[in-house]
Structure formats: C-alpha cells, structure tokens
Amino acid sequence: MPGVEHMFIDCLAYVCKRCWDFLVRELTGTQPPAYHPTPITIGPELLGELFG
C-alpha cells in the first residue's frame, strides 16, 4: 500500500475492497461492481485481540 508503514490498521476498508476486487476479477472473469465499503470501526477490544 503506498504511503503507509508496516501497520495499515486505518486502511482495512481499502485492503478488504482490493482483496474482494481481486477475487471477483480472478474467479468470475468480470470487473467488480463500483461500491464504497463501510469503514471498519476499530475499538479497544479489537486492538487487544490483534496485539494482545
């Protein structure tokens, strides 16, 4: 991902969209639909699970 360091917590929506787009293109052979994913809220519980 351009412009980020090793942590891309703030970019999870972008990463999910890019992964989904890749799967749609490669598995169905079509272009993915235009959409805007809902941002993922990262609370203290999730951070604790990720880094605990």
C-alpha positions as CSV (number, residue, x, y, z in Angstrom):
1,M,0.0,0.0,0.0
2,P,1.5,3.3,-1.0
3,G,2.3,5.8,1.7
4,V,1.9,3.6,4.8
5,E,4.2,1.9,7.1
6,H,4.0,-1.7,8.3
7,M,0.8,-1.0,10.2
8,F,-2.3,-0.5,8.0
9,I,-5.0,-0.6,10.6
10,D,-6.5,2.6,9.4
11,C,-6.7,1.2,5.8
12,L,-8.6,-2.0,6.5
13,A,-11.6,-0.9,4.3
14,Y,-9.2,-0.3,1.4
15,V,-7.5,-3.6,1.9
16,C,-10.8,-5.5,2.0
17,K,-12.0,-3.8,-1.1
18,R,-8.8,-4.5,-3.0
19,C,-8.9,-8.2,-1.9
20,W,-12.6,-8.5,-2.9
21,D,-12.0,-6.9,-6.3
22,F,-9.1,-9.3,-7.0
23,L,-11.3,-12.3,-6.1
24,V,-14.1,-11.1,-8.3
25,R,-11.8,-10.5,-11.3
26,E,-9.9,-13.7,-11.0
27,L,-12.7,-16.1,-10.1
28,T,-15.5,-14.7,-12.3
29,G,-13.5,-13.0,-15.0
30,T,-15.6,-9.9,-14.7
31,Q,-14.9,-6.4,-13.4
32,P,-16.1,-5.9,-9.8
33,P,-19.0,-3.5,-9.3
34,A,-18.5,0.0,-8.1
35,Y,-19.2,0.3,-4.4
36,H,-18.0,2.1,-1.3
37,P,-17.3,-0.3,1.6
38,T,-18.5,0.6,5.1
39,P,-15.5,1.7,7.2
40,I,-14.4,-0.8,9.8
41,T,-14.6,0.5,13.3
42,I,-11.6,-0.5,15.4
43,G,-12.2,-0.3,19.1
44,P,-10.1,-1.2,22.0
45,E,-11.4,-4.8,22.1
46,L,-10.3,-5.5,18.6
47,L,-6.9,-3.9,19.1
48,G,-6.5,-6.0,22.2
49,E,-7.2,-9.2,20.2
50,L,-4.9,-8.2,17.4
51,F,-2.0,-7.2,19.7
52,G,-2.7,-9.0,22.9
